[in-house]
Amino acid sequence: MKQMKNNVLLVLTALIWGCAFVAQSVGMDYVGPFTFNAVRCLIGAAVLIPVILFMDKSARKSGLTDEEMKSRRGDTKTLVTGGICCGLALGIASSLQQWGILFTTVGKAGFITAMYIVLVPIFGIFLGKKVRLLIWFCVALAVAGLYFLCMNETFRLNTGDFLVILCAVCFSVHILVIDHFSPKVDGVRLSAIQFLVAGIACGIPMLIWEHPELTGILAASMPLLYAGVMSCGVAYTLQIIAQKNADPTVASLLLSLESVFSVLAGWVILHQSLSIRELFGCVLMFGAIILAQLPEKTKA
C-alpha cells in the first residue's frame, strides 16, 4: 500500500510537470532561460518556508519532543549537503533544458530529456543497484513510446539537442542524488534547500548574461507562479517524499509520464489535436508503466 501511494505521488508529480511545460513555453516569451529558472526556484523555496513552519507547529501540538523532531529532520550536515547536491543538479539540468529549447524543437527536447529513464538504471549499476530484466524491457518500451510521442520522421543533432542531452544526464544524477539523501532527512526541508541553491545557481548567469528587467518578470508572472508554486514547490517536494521508498528506475519511468501529460495538456488547454502516432506513443508509455509495477517473483 505504501509503495502504491509513492507511485501515485510520482504520477501526480509528472502530471504537474507536464502541465508546467505550457507555462515554461509562455514564460520564455518575456524572460530569458536563466531568469525564468532563477525566479521559479526562489519562488519554490519561499512557498515551502510556511509549510515547514506549519509542520513544526503541528508536530509540537501532537506532543513530539525536540529530540523526536530533530530525529525526523535528520542530521543537519546531511540535510545541507543533500540540499546543495540536489540544488546544483536541478539548477544545471533545468537551465540546460530551458537554454536548449531555444535552439531545438519542443518534441525533440521532450524526447531527449526523458531519456533519463535509460540513464538512471545504467548509472545505478555503477552504484551497485540491481535492475530486473523486466525493468529493462519496460525502459525499452517507454523509449519507443517517447519516440512516437515526441519525434517526427527526421532526427538531426544540433546545438540545442546537445544541450538537452546534457540536461538528461543531469536529471539522471538528480534522481539518483535524491534516492541517496531523501531516506535520511526531512523531504520538505531538503526540497526548500535545493530550490534556494538552484535559484542562486541560475541567478549568477542570469545577472551576467541576461540583465533581467522587472517589467519582463511581471509580464511572465502567471507562468512563473505556476512553475514556482506548483512545478517547484509542490511537484519536486512530492518527488523527494515519494522517492524515499521507491526504486529509482521505476521512479524514473513514472516521472517520464511528464511527456505524455505535456501532450495531453496541449490537447486540453491549447486544443492541439493528437495524431494516431502520438496516441500510439502514449499507449506504449502507459504499457511500460503498468508492466514496471508487476511484483517480482520470489524464489522458493
C-alpha positions in Angstrom: 0.0 0.0 0.0 2.8 2.4 0.8 4.6 1.6 -2.5 1.3 2.3 -4.3 1.0 5.7 -2.5 4.5 6.6 -3.6 3.8 5.7 -7.2 0.6 7.8 -7.2 2.6 10.8 -5.8 5.2 10.3 -8.6 2.5 10.2 -11.3 0.9 13.4 -9.8 4.4 14.9 -10.0 4.7 14.0 -13.7 1.2 15.5 -14.3 2.2 18.8 -12.7 5.4 18.9 -14.7 3.6 18.1 -17.9 1.2 20.9 -17.5 4.0 23.2 -16.5 5.5 22.8 -19.9 2.8 25.2 -21.2 3.9 27.8 -18.5 7.6 27.3 -19.5 6.9 28.0 -23.1 4.8 31.1 -22.4 7.2 32.4 -19.9 10.1 32.3 -22.3 8.3 34.9 -24.4 9.1 37.5 -21.7 12.3 36.5 -19.9 15.5 34.5 -20.6 16.0 30.9 -19.6 18.3 31.6 -16.6 15.9 34.4 -15.4 12.9 32.1 -15.6 14.6 29.3 -13.7 16.1 31.5 -11.0 12.8 33.2 -10.2 10.8 30.0 -10.3 13.2 28.2 -8.0 13.3 31.1 -5.5 9.5 31.1 -5.5 9.6 27.4 -4.8 11.9 27.9 -1.8 9.8 30.8 -0.5 6.4 28.9 -0.6 7.9 26.0 1.4 9.0 28.1 4.3 5.5 28.5 5.8 4.9 24.8 5.1 7.9 23.9 7.2 6.8 26.2 10.0 3.3 24.7 9.9 4.7 21.2 10.0 6.9 22.0 13.1 3.9 23.7 14.8 1.7 20.7 14.2 4.4 18.3 15.4 4.7 20.2 18.7 1.0 20.2 19.2 0.9 16.4 18.6 3.3 16.1 21.6 6.6 15.3 19.8 9.7 16.2 21.9 12.5 18.3 20.5 14.6 15.2 20.3 12.0 13.4 18.2 11.6 16.4 15.9 15.3 16.5 15.4 15.3 12.8 14.6 12.6 13.4 11.9 14.6 16.2 10.3 17.7 14.1 10.2 21.3 15.1 10.6 21.8 18.9 9.8 25.1 18.3 7.9 23.5 15.5 5.7 20.4 17.8 5.1 22.5 20.7 3.9 24.9 18.6 1.9 21.9 16.8 0.2 20.2 20.1 -0.5 23.3 21.6 -2.1 23.9 18.5 -4.3 20.2 18.3 -5.3 20.1 22.0 -5.9 23.2 22.1 -8.1 22.0 19.1 -10.2 18.5 20.6 -10.6 19.8 24.1 -11.4 22.2 22.9 -14.1 19.6 20.4 -15.6 16.7 22.9 -15.8 18.9 25.6 -17.2 20.3 23.3 -19.9 16.7 22.3 -20.8 15.4 25.9 -21.0 18.5 27.0 -22.9 18.3 24.0 -25.3 14.7 24.7 -26.1 15.8 28.0 -27.7 17.7 26.0 -30.4 15.6 22.9 -31.0 12.0 21.8 -31.3 9.8 21.1 -28.3 9.2 17.5 -29.5 12.9 16.7 -29.7 13.6 18.4 -26.4 10.9 16.3 -24.7 12.2 13.1 -26.2 15.8 13.7 -25.3 15.1 14.9 -21.8 13.0 11.9 -21.0 16.0 9.7 -22.0 16.9 9.8 -18.3 14.8 6.7 -18.0 17.6 4.9 -19.8 20.5 6.7 -18.0 19.2 6.1 -14.4 19.5 2.3 -14.4 22.8 2.5 -16.3 24.2 4.9 -13.7 22.6 2.8 -10.9 24.6 -0.2 -12.0 27.9 1.6 -11.2 26.4 2.4 -7.7 25.7 -1.3 -7.0 22.0 -1.2 -7.8 20.5 -4.3 -9.4 18.0 -3.9 -12.2 15.4 -6.6 -13.1 15.2 -7.8 -16.7 11.5 -6.8 -16.8 12.5 -3.2 -15.9 15.0 -3.1 -18.8 12.2 -4.2 -21.1 9.9 -1.5 -19.7 12.6 1.1 -20.3 13.0 0.0 -23.9 9.2 0.1 -24.4 9.0 3.5 -22.8 11.8 4.8 -25.1 9.8 3.5 -28.1 6.7 5.3 -26.8 8.6 8.5 -26.3 9.9 8.3 -29.9 6.4 8.0 -31.4 5.1 10.7 -29.0 7.7 13.4 -29.5 9.7 12.7 -32.6 9.0 13.2 -36.3 10.5 11.2 -39.1 13.8 13.2 -39.2 16.3 13.4 -36.4 19.4 15.7 -36.6 21.6 16.6 -33.7 22.2 20.3 -33.3 23.4 22.6 -30.5 20.0 22.6 -28.8 19.8 18.8 -28.9 23.3 18.5 -27.4 22.3 20.9 -24.6 19.2 18.8 -23.8 21.3 15.6 -23.9 23.4 17.1 -21.1 20.2 18.1 -19.4 19.0 14.4 -19.4 22.4 13.4 -17.8 21.9 16.0 -15.1 18.3 14.9 -14.4 19.5 11.3 -14.1 22.1 12.5 -11.5 19.3 14.5 -9.7 17.1 11.4 -9.4 20.0 9.3 -8.0 21.1 12.0 -5.6 17.5 12.3 -4.3 17.4 8.5 -4.0 20.5 8.7 -1.8 19.6 11.6 0.5 15.8 11.5 0.8 15.5 8.5 3.1 17.9 10.2 5.6 16.4 13.6 6.0 13.1 15.6 6.0 11.8 15.8 2.5 10.3 19.3 2.6 13.4 20.8 4.1 15.6 19.1 1.6 13.3 20.4 -1.2 13.5 24.0 0.2 17.3 24.0 0.3 17.6 22.5 -3.2 15.4 25.3 -4.6 17.4 28.0 -2.8 20.6 26.6 -4.2 19.2 26.1 -7.7 17.9 29.7 -7.7 21.3 31.1 -6.7 23.0 28.8 -9.3 20.7 30.1 -12.1 20.8 33.7 -10.7 24.6 34.0 -11.3 24.5 33.5 -15.2 21.2 35.5 -15.2 22.9 38.6 -13.8 26.0 38.1 -16.1 24.3 37.5 -19.4 20.6 38.4 -19.3 20.2 41.5 -17.2 16.5 41.0 -16.5 14.0 43.8 -16.1 11.2 44.0 -13.6 8.7 44.6 -16.5 9.6 41.3 -18.2 9.3 39.4 -14.9 5.9 40.9 -14.1 4.7 40.1 -17.7 5.6 36.5 -17.1 4.2 36.5 -13.6 1.5 33.9 -14.2 3.8 31.3 -15.8 6.4 32.0 -13.2 3.9 31.5 -10.3 2.7 28.2 -11.7 6.2 27.0 -12.4 7.4 28.2 -9.0 4.5 27.1 -6.7 3.2 24.0 -8.5 6.2 22.7 -10.5 8.8 23.5 -7.9 7.1 23.9 -4.5 4.6 21.1 -4.9 5.9 18.7 -7.6 9.6 18.5 -6.7 8.7 18.1 -3.0 6.3 15.3 -3.9 9.2 13.7 -5.8 11.5 13.8 -2.8 8.9 12.4 -0.4 7.8 9.6 -2.8 11.3 8.5 -3.7 12.1 7.7 0.0 10.9 4.1 -0.6 10.8 3.9 -4.4 13.1 2.1 -6.8 14.9 4.8 -8.7 14.4 3.1 -12.1 10.7 2.7 -11.5 10.6 6.3 -10.3 12.2 7.5 -13.5 9.7 5.5 -15.5 6.8 7.1 -13.7 8.3 10.6 -13.9 8.8 10.2 -17.7 5.0 10.3 -18.0 5.6 14.1 -17.9 6.0 13.8 -21.7 2.6 12.1 -22.1 0.9 14.7 -19.8 2.5 17.6 -21.7 0.9 16.3 -24.9 -2.4 15.8 -23.2 -2.2 19.3 -21.6 -1.6 20.8 -25.1 -4.7 18.9 -26.3 -6.9 20.0 -23.4 -5.6 23.5 -22.7 -4.3 24.6 -26.1 -6.8 22.5 -28.1 -3.9 20.8 -30.0 -5.1 17.6 -31.7 -3.4 14.3 -31.1 -2.2 12.2 -34.1 -2.5 8.4 -34.3 1.3 8.3 -33.9 1.1 10.3 -30.7 -1.7 8.2 -29.3 0.3 5.1 -30.0 3.2 6.6 -28.2 1.0 7.3 -25.2 -0.2 3.7 -25.2 3.3 2.3 -25.2 4.3 4.6 -22.4 1.4 3.6 -20.2 2.0 -0.1 -21.0 5.6 0.3 -19.8 4.5 1.9 -16.6 2.0 -0.8 -15.9 4.4 -3.6 -16.6 7.0 -2.0 -14.3 4.6 -2.3 -11.4 4.4 -6.1 -11.6 5.8 -7.7 -8.5 9.0 -9.7 -8.7 8.6 -13.4 -8.2 10.2 -14.7 -5.1 12.3 -17.8 -5.1 11.1 -20.8 -3.3 
